């Protein structure tokens, strides 16, 4: 074989041997450009605050800028659709919450599947919904409340922080399980509900712990029962519905990260690993608890199981309780 041919062949073999290394290097270099965290709600709320906490720590760890992009609209669906349709490269991430699996059964033509159109990354944190009453309400425990409302059918409405929210769905479930006649009063968010509860304009409400906690601490609201499979670290003295004999209130509110379906699993795993590390940092743990959140930071597989299980539960509740958005 002529010398020039041998040299060409040797060069070609060296190039072929180097190619797999180049591909491996590309995979290891994730992320090699800025990451965007899409929050499907307005700036300034707890979801936005968590996105910015994560963004700061990811920037510090990875040396790449992390942009928080608020895309509110149509509930959470505008931002959610945006991420579902984003490139499948792991650079666009959705920071969403429980509404992600509650909206599809409430809005059948929502335009995306909350599980199949996304890649689970991590359940970042958990929160809770609490049944609270006004200070002048005579009942202080769940059995007392049930007894009083049963003796006065239709007298005591309950408030929630909006149609189709966790508070609304759990309120209707409570009515069914306890055999109560109560009218639902939907508020436009937790803050006005908290104000009216404290003032006694509505005596009973299902409200997010984060919204209620300052009023609970000052005695302007009285805690009665918590959703969740076990007592919350946020309010460990408040019994659960389950402890009072009411099943079905176990799904807790959560906040989590998703990527579009089809993202390479190693990229979802890389982000998940970082999130698990970040939420366990003492200063981040402290800040999250100040936001009335319990840090979680689980694996993509674990969060995927939560998504599927919660979609099944909330869909069943919406169907069985015949909840409609008016």
N, C-alpha and C positions, 0 to 999 in steps of 0.2 A: 504493500500500500504506500503510495507516495507520501512524503513527509507532510505536505500541506493538508492532505486528507486526514492523516492521523491527528494533526493539530485541531482540525475542525471537529473531528469526532470527539476528541478529549474535551473540547470547549462545550460541545453540546451535552455531553454526559455530566459535566460539572454544573451546567445550567439546570438540567433536569433534577439533579440531586438537591440543588438549592431551592427549587420551587416549593416543596412542602414546608421548608423552613420559613419561607417568605409568607406563606398562608398562615402558619402558626403564629408568626410574629404579628400579622394583621389582626388575628383574633385576640391576641394578648394585649394589643394596644388600645382596646376599648376601655374608656372612651378617648377618642383622639380629636374630638371637637365639642363645642358647647352642647349641653343637655337642656331640654325644655321640660319643665313640669307644668302641665296644664291643670288649673284649678277651675272646675265648672261652676264657680260661684263668685260673688263679688269680693273685692279686696277688703281686708280688715277683719274678716271673721276667723274662726278657729282653724278652718282648713287652710286658709291662706297663711296663717301664722306658722302652722306646721310645715307647709311647703317651703317657707323661707328658712326655717330652722334647718331642715334637711338640706336645702340648697347651699347654705353657708358651709355646712360640714362636708358635703360632697365636693365642693370647690376646693376646700382645704386639703382633702384627702387625694383627690384625683388631679388637681391642677388644671381643671377645665371649668370655665364659667357655667353656672346653672341659672337659667332664666325662668322666673315664675311668671306664667302667662294666665291671667284671669280671663275666662271665657264664660260669663254667666249667660243665662237665657233659656227659656222654655224649661223651667226647672233646672235640671242639670244636663239636659240633653244636648245643648249646643256644643259645649266643651267635650262631652263624651263622644259625640259623633265625629268631631274633629280628630280626636285621638284614634278612633276606630279606623279612620281613613288615612292616617298618617303613614309615612314610610316605615317599613318593617325592619328598621335598623337599630332600634333600641335607644334612639336619641329623643323620642317624644314619649313622655310618661304622663299618665293621668293620676292625679291625687283625688280620689273620690270617696264617697261614704255610703252608708246603708241604702240611701235612695237609689243607688245603682241597681240593686236587685228588687226594689219595691216598685219602681216606675214601670217596668215592662208589663206586669199584670194589670196595672192601673191604666196604662196607655197602650193598647194592643198594637197600634201602628207606629210604634216608637222609632223604628228604622234601624235597630241593631239588636243583637243578642248579647246580653250582659256577660255571658260566659264564653260562648263560641267565638265572638269577635274580639276577644282580648286574651292577653297572656298575663296570668297572675304573677306578681312580683313579691309583694309583702303586705301583710296586714300590719300597718304602722302602729295603731293604737286603738283602744276600745273606750267607749263611753257608756253611759246608761241613761235610761228613761226612768223617771220617778213619778209615782202618784203622790201628789201633795195637796194639802187643803189649806184654806184660809185660817188665820189664828182664831177667829170667832166660830169656826165650825165645831160642833160639839163632839164629833167622833175623832179619835186619835189613833185607832188601830184599824186594820182592814176588817176584822169581824164587826167592830162597832159601826164602821161606815156602811157595810152591807146591810146590817140590821136597820139602820136609820133610813137609808135610801129605799129599802124594800117596804118600810112602813109608810113612806111618803112617795108613792110612784109619780114620776113626772115633775116632782118639786125641785129636784137638784140636777141641773145640767152639768156636764163636764166640759172643760176646755182643752183644746190641743193647740199645737203650734202650726196647724194648717191641715187642709184636706189631703188625705193620702200619706201623711207623715207617720212615723213610728208611733207617736202619741195617739193619733187618730185610730190606727189599726188596733193598737193594744187596748184602747178605750172601748172599741166595739167588741173586742174579744172578752174583755172584762164584763161588759154588759151581758153577753151571752152566757159566760161561765157562771156568773153569780145570779143570773135571772133578774136583772135590774131594768127599770124603765128610766132612761136618762137621755136627754136631748144632747146632741153634740154641738158645741160652739167652737167653730174653727177660727183661730186668730191668724193674722199675717205675721207669723214669727213668734219666737219665744219671749222676746222682751215685752210686748204688749200683754201677752198671757200672764207673765209674771206680775206685771203691774196690777192687773185686774184681780188676780188671785190674792195678792197682798192686801188690796183694798176691800176684798170681799164681794166684788161685783159678780164673780163666779166663784163658787165655794170649793170646787174640786177640779183638779187639772192634771194632765199627764204632760210632763215637761222635761227637757233635757237637764241632767244634773248640772252641767256647766252653767246654764242660765239661772238655775234655781239656787245654787249653792250659797251665794252671798246673802240671799234672803232667808235661807234655811239657817245660816249661821247667826243672823241677827234676830231670829225668832219671828220674822214677818211671814214665813211659810212654815208649815208643819209637815214633816215627811211621814208617809204612811207605809209605802211598799215600793220596792225596786224591781225592775225587770232584770233578767239575767239568771244564769244557772246557779250562781252562788253570790254571796254578798259582795258588794263592790268595795275595793280598797279606798274609794273616794268617800264613802259613807258607810263604814263597817258596822255601825249600830242599827242600820235600817234593814229590817227583814225583807226577804224577797217574796214575790207572789207565790213562788213554789213552796216556801216555808209555811205559807198560809193555806196550802192545799189547792192552789190554782195552777194547773199545768198549761203549757203553751207560751209562757212569757219568757222562755229561756233565750231566744235569740237576742244578742246584745247589739247595740249600735257600734259600728266600727268605722275606721278610716283606713284606706289602703291604696297601694300603688299598682297600676295596671299599665301594660304596654299593648300595642296592637297585636292581634293574632299573627303568628308567623315570625315573630322576632326570634332570632337564635336563642335557644334556651340558656346557653352559657352567658349571654348578656343579661338576661333577666336574673340569673343566679348571681352574677357579679354585683348587680345593684342591690339585690336582696341581702347579700352578705354585708354590704356596706351599711344598709339601713339597720340591720340587726346590731351592728357594732355601734352605730351612732345613737340609737335610742337607749343604749345601755350606758352611755357616757353620763357621769353624775350630773353635769350641768344641764344636759338635754333632758334627762329623766326628771330633774327638778322643775324645769320649765314646762314640760308636758303636764306634770301633775298640777302646776299652777293654772294650766288651761283646762283642768278637770278631765284629763285623759290618763289612761293607764297604758304605758308603753308596751308594745307586743314584739314586733320585729320577727315574724316567722318566715318560713321558707315558701317558695312559690307553690310547692305541692300542698302545704298546709293551708295557704290562703285560697288556693283553688278549691279545696274541700269546703272551706267556709262559704265561698261564693255559691257553690252548687247546693249546699245544704240550706243556706238562707234563701236562695231563689225559690227552692221548693216550698219552704215554710211560709214565706210571705205570699207567694202565689196562692197557696192553699187558703190562707187567711182571707185574702181579698175575695177569692171565689166563694168560700163558705159564708162569709159575712156580708156578701153582696155589696161591697164598697164601691161606690161610683164617685167619680170626680165631676161635680156639677159646674 
